[in-house]
Amino acid sequence: MNEVVIVVLAIVVLIVAVIVYGVISTSMGIEEDVNKNYIPDRLERMLGKDPKKKDETES
């Protein structure tokens, strides 16, 4: 049971670390984020997504 808690805690820490990295790196200008979702475009391209700027007219 102890191992399950440690694994879940490690997964949560990794997810939080990625989110914090995305917010800090895009707000400081280190990474580019054209679609303003706090996920760096470089990471989106590595995952196979195509980061595009959203149009102002779309809801």
Backbone as CSV, one residue per row, in Angstrom:
resi,resn,N_x,N_y,N_z,CA_x,CA_y,CA_z,C_x,C_y,C_z
1,MET,0.825,-1.204,0.000,0.000,0.000,0.000,0.863,1.260,0.000
2,ASN,1.953,1.185,0.709,2.866,2.318,0.788,3.449,2.659,-0.586
3,GLU,3.730,1.628,-1.381,4.309,1.847,-2.707,3.323,2.537,-3.639
4,VAL,2.032,2.220,-3.504,1.005,2.840,-4.332,0.935,4.341,-4.056
5,VAL,1.008,4.710,-2.805,0.970,6.126,-2.425,2.185,6.855,-2.990
6,ILE,3.326,6.234,-2.930,4.554,6.851,-3.448,4.465,7.039,-4.962
7,VAL,3.949,6.050,-5.680,3.823,6.151,-7.136,2.825,7.238,-7.518
8,VAL,1.680,7.286,-6.856,0.677,8.314,-7.142,1.236,9.699,-6.849
9,LEU,1.938,9.841,-5.751,2.547,11.121,-5.389,3.598,11.535,-6.419
10,ALA,4.384,10.602,-6.912,5.400,10.912,-7.918,4.750,11.369,-9.220
11,ILE,3.655,10.722,-9.616,2.952,11.118,-10.838,2.376,12.524,-10.701
12,VAL,1.800,12.821,-9.555,1.238,14.158,-9.318,2.337,15.208,-9.350
13,VAL,3.470,14.913,-8.746,4.594,15.860,-8.732,5.097,16.108,-10.155
14,LEU,5.178,15.074,-10.974,5.630,15.251,-12.352,4.658,16.102,-13.162
15,ILE,3.370,15.861,-12.996,2.371,16.647,-13.726,2.423,18.110,-13.300
16,VAL,2.521,18.359,-12.008,2.606,19.732,-11.504,3.885,20.408,-11.995
17,ALA,4.983,19.663,-12.052,6.250,20.233,-12.520,6.151,20.657,-13.981
18,VAL,5.499,19.863,-14.813,5.342,20.216,-16.231,4.469,21.461,-16.376
19,ILE,3.403,21.549,-15.594,2.525,22.720,-15.653,3.263,23.973,-15.198
20,VAL,4.006,23.873,-14.107,4.760,25.021,-13.598,5.825,25.447,-14.605
21,TYR,6.511,24.479,-15.215,7.503,24.813,-16.237,6.862,25.545,-17.409
22,GLY,5.714,25.077,-17.840,5.031,25.720,-18.958,4.629,27.145,-18.646
23,VAL,4.082,27.370,-17.470,3.645,28.719,-17.087,4.837,29.655,-16.952
24,ILE,5.876,29.210,-16.269,7.041,30.074,-16.041,7.782,30.345,-17.348
25,SER,8.007,29.320,-18.149,8.794,29.520,-19.369,8.070,30.374,-20.400
26,THR,6.744,30.256,-20.484,6.035,31.094,-21.447,5.850,32.516,-20.941
27,SER,5.671,32.691,-19.647,5.489,34.042,-19.130,6.795,34.832,-19.110
28,MET,7.944,34.140,-18.981,9.235,34.826,-18.992,9.781,35.003,-20.401
29,GLY,9.128,34.406,-21.397,9.567,34.561,-22.775,10.623,33.570,-23.204
30,ILE,10.910,32.567,-22.394,11.908,31.563,-22.758,11.379,30.675,-23.878
31,GLU,10.126,30.288,-23.783,9.472,29.461,-24.794,8.383,30.280,-25.478
32,GLU,8.073,29.911,-26.709,7.018,30.587,-27.462,5.701,29.838,-27.257
33,ASP,4.612,30.592,-27.150,3.291,30.003,-26.969,2.280,30.838,-27.737
34,VAL,2.103,30.515,-29.039,1.246,31.344,-29.879,-0.229,31.190,-29.567
35,ASN,-0.658,30.030,-29.062,-2.075,29.842,-28.790,-2.448,30.080,-27.331
36,LYS,-1.523,30.570,-26.533,-1.754,31.014,-25.151,-2.442,29.967,-24.275
37,ASN,-1.967,28.712,-24.333,-2.530,27.679,-23.482,-1.540,27.213,-22.411
38,TYR,-0.457,27.954,-22.243,0.599,27.682,-21.265,1.276,26.333,-21.473
39,ILE,1.176,25.796,-22.674,1.956,24.633,-23.056,2.919,25.115,-24.127
40,PRO,4.232,25.053,-23.888,5.180,25.566,-24.875,5.001,24.884,-26.230
41,ASP,5.148,25.662,-27.299,4.946,25.146,-28.647,5.921,24.021,-28.974
42,ARG,7.128,24.101,-28.446,8.117,23.044,-28.689,7.611,21.713,-28.154
43,LEU,6.989,21.720,-26.975,6.439,20.504,-26.386,5.241,20.010,-27.195
44,GLU,4.413,20.922,-27.688,3.274,20.522,-28.515,3.742,19.867,-29.800
45,ARG,4.809,20.393,-30.418,5.329,19.789,-31.643,5.911,18.408,-31.373
46,MET,6.558,18.218,-30.220,7.105,16.906,-29.869,5.990,15.888,-29.679
47,LEU,4.823,16.323,-29.222,3.686,15.425,-29.017,2.851,15.229,-30.275
48,GLY,3.246,15.879,-31.372,2.558,15.689,-32.638,1.434,16.667,-32.897
49,LYS,1.281,17.676,-32.070,0.249,18.690,-32.282,0.837,19.822,-33.113
50,ASP,-0.042,20.562,-33.784,0.388,21.715,-34.567,-0.139,22.971,-33.887
51,PRO,0.704,23.686,-33.143,0.242,24.880,-32.448,-0.054,26.004,-33.420
52,LYS,-1.288,26.433,-33.437,-1.698,27.544,-34.302,-2.384,28.593,-33.443
53,LYS,-2.209,29.836,-33.839,-2.866,30.931,-33.129,-4.356,30.879,-33.413
54,LYS,-5.163,30.982,-32.357,-6.597,30.939,-32.523,-7.097,32.278,-33.061
55,ASP,-8.115,32.213,-33.915,-8.697,33.426,-34.468,-9.517,34.129,-33.402
56,GLU,-9.580,35.435,-33.496,-10.366,36.235,-32.543,-11.863,36.014,-32.726
57,THR,-12.302,35.634,-33.940,-13.724,35.493,-34.226,-14.297,34.168,-33.732
58,GLU,-13.435,33.171,-33.490,-13.933,31.879,-33.025,-14.337,31.956,-31.576
59,SER,-15.404,31.246,-31.211,-15.882,31.240,-29.831,-15.474,29.991,-29.111
